[in-house]
Every structure is written in structure tokens, then in C-alpha cells.
Amino acid sequence: MAHKNEIAKAIGTHGMWKQQLKQAVETGKSELKVEMVRLGNQCEFGRWLESLPAAEQHSEQWKQVQKAHAEFHIEAARVLGLALSGHKADADKALNSNGRFSDLSSDLTKAMMSWNDAS
């Protein structure tokens, strides 16, 4: 199945997460709720992933993207929680290029690009 448009859109919008998290780290405030961020099925891409037919959800590419997406949301929620609870240094460290968020973000992008190439 061709998913190029959805995957390309997701790669772009998922990059915006880092900006939202950076703002939360800087201000200690966010309209985002930790509990909602943690759930990968609350974003547009997550809902789209879950809407695909069961046969598609059994593909290795789907499984890899879904796993990376879930891990990304769990880490984004952790970083947001740190930011909102006043642990600015820890949240900032998680967002830097050597941090877990950065690693998971990269993993998700790679999984999406691989799936895109296979489509």
C-alpha cells in the first residue's frame, strides 16, 4: 500500500513536537497534557496508523513504525512531565542531540522513511 503522503506529513509534524517540548522546557508551561502525549493514538498519525486494515497492521514495516511511534510518545510525555514539574535541566538534557528523545525521534523517522521506501 502507498502511504507516502501520510508518512511525509508525519515526518514533518513529528518534528514540531521537539519545538513544543522546547517551549515547555523554557517556560515550564504547556497546553499539552502529559497523559495525552503519552498515548500514541491521540495524534493524527497514531489514529491513521490504527485505522489501517488488519492485514497492513501485520506487516513488519507497520510494526516497526508503531513501536517507534509508541516509544517516541512515551519519551515525549516523560520530557513534558519533567518540564512541567520544574526539572528544566533534566528535560533540556533529554532533548539535546545525545538525549533519549533525540534518539527515539531519529529511530521513528528512520522507520517511517523505510516504510515509505517500501511503499
C-alpha positions in Angstrom: 0.0 0.0 0.0 1.2 3.5 -0.7 1.4 5.6 2.4 3.8 8.3 1.1 1.6 11.3 1.8 0.7 10.3 5.4 4.3 9.3 6.2 5.7 12.5 4.7 3.2 14.6 6.7 4.0 12.7 9.9 7.7 13.2 9.5 7.1 17.0 9.3 4.6 17.2 12.1 6.6 15.0 14.4 9.5 17.5 14.1 7.2 20.1 15.6 6.9 18.0 18.8 10.5 19.0 19.6 9.7 22.6 19.3 6.6 22.3 21.5 8.7 20.4 24.1 11.5 23.0 23.9 8.9 25.7 24.6 7.6 23.8 27.6 11.1 23.4 28.9 11.8 27.1 28.6 8.5 28.3 30.1 7.6 25.4 32.4 4.1 25.6 30.8 2.2 23.8 28.0 -1.3 23.3 26.7 -0.3 19.7 26.2 -1.2 17.2 28.9 1.3 14.5 29.8 -1.3 11.8 29.9 -2.5 12.6 26.4 1.0 12.9 24.9 1.9 9.5 26.3 -0.8 7.9 24.2 0.4 7.4 20.6 -3.2 7.1 19.3 -4.1 10.6 20.2 -2.2 12.3 17.4 -3.3 12.4 13.8 -0.6 9.9 12.7 -1.4 7.5 15.5 -5.0 7.5 14.6 -4.1 6.9 11.0 -1.8 4.0 11.9 -4.6 2.3 13.9 -7.1 2.9 11.1 -5.2 0.8 8.6 -6.6 -2.6 7.7 -5.6 -5.6 9.9 -3.6 -7.1 7.1 -1.5 -4.0 6.9 -1.0 -3.9 10.7 0.6 -7.3 10.4 3.4 -6.1 8.1 6.9 -5.7 9.6 7.1 -2.0 8.5 3.8 -1.2 10.3 5.0 -3.0 13.4 8.4 -1.2 13.4 6.7 2.2 12.9 4.1 1.6 15.5 6.7 0.5 18.1 8.9 3.5 17.4 5.9 5.8 17.5 4.8 4.5 20.8 8.3 4.8 22.3 8.5 8.4 20.9 5.3 9.4 22.7 6.3 7.8 26.0 9.6 9.7 25.9 7.9 12.9 24.8 5.5 12.6 27.8 8.4 12.0 30.1 10.2 15.1 28.9 7.0 17.1 29.1 6.4 15.9 32.7 10.0 16.9 33.6 9.4 20.4 32.1 6.1 20.9 33.8 7.4 19.8 37.2 10.3 22.3 37.2 13.1 19.8 36.2 14.3 22.1 33.4 17.9 20.8 33.3 16.8 17.1 33.0 14.2 18.0 30.4 16.7 20.0 28.4 19.3 17.2 28.6 16.7 14.7 27.3 16.1 16.9 24.3 19.7 17.5 23.3 21.3 15.7 20.4 22.6 12.9 22.7 19.4 12.5 24.7 16.9 9.7 24.5 14.2 11.9 22.9 16.6 12.7 20.1 17.5 9.0 19.6 13.8 7.9 19.6 12.9 10.7 17.2 15.6 9.6 14.9 14.5 6.0 15.1 10.9 6.9 14.3 12.0 9.0 11.3 14.1 6.1 10.0 11.3 3.6 10.5 8.9 5.9 8.7 11.3 6.6 5.8 12.0 2.8 5.5 8.3 2.1 5.3 7.9 5.0 2.8 10.6 3.5 0.6 9.0 0.1 0.7 5.6 1.5 -0.3 
